[in-house]
Amino acid sequence: MKPEDQILKEIRSFFDDIFELKAKGRGYKYAGYKNTWLKKIGLKQNARDEAKSARTTKELQNRLEKNSESG
């Protein structure tokens, strides 16, 4: 497996634990943060999207760095 394929696999796995499919009226669907993830990063559902994105990106970077050091 190419190194970039492994990285993409890791990213996909990471986001599977973070997002869930949500729906608004009239069938509008979107990916929303899971409450379990928000709790893990210390935020609430009504936190600013910028904060959610920044902390999620930081956690992803930490995970990828950790895996590259151990693997």
Secondary structure, 3 states (H helix, E strand, C coil): CCHHHHHHHHHHHHHHCCEEEEECHHHCEEEEECHHHHHHCCCCCCCCHHHHHHHHHHHHHHHHHHHHHHC
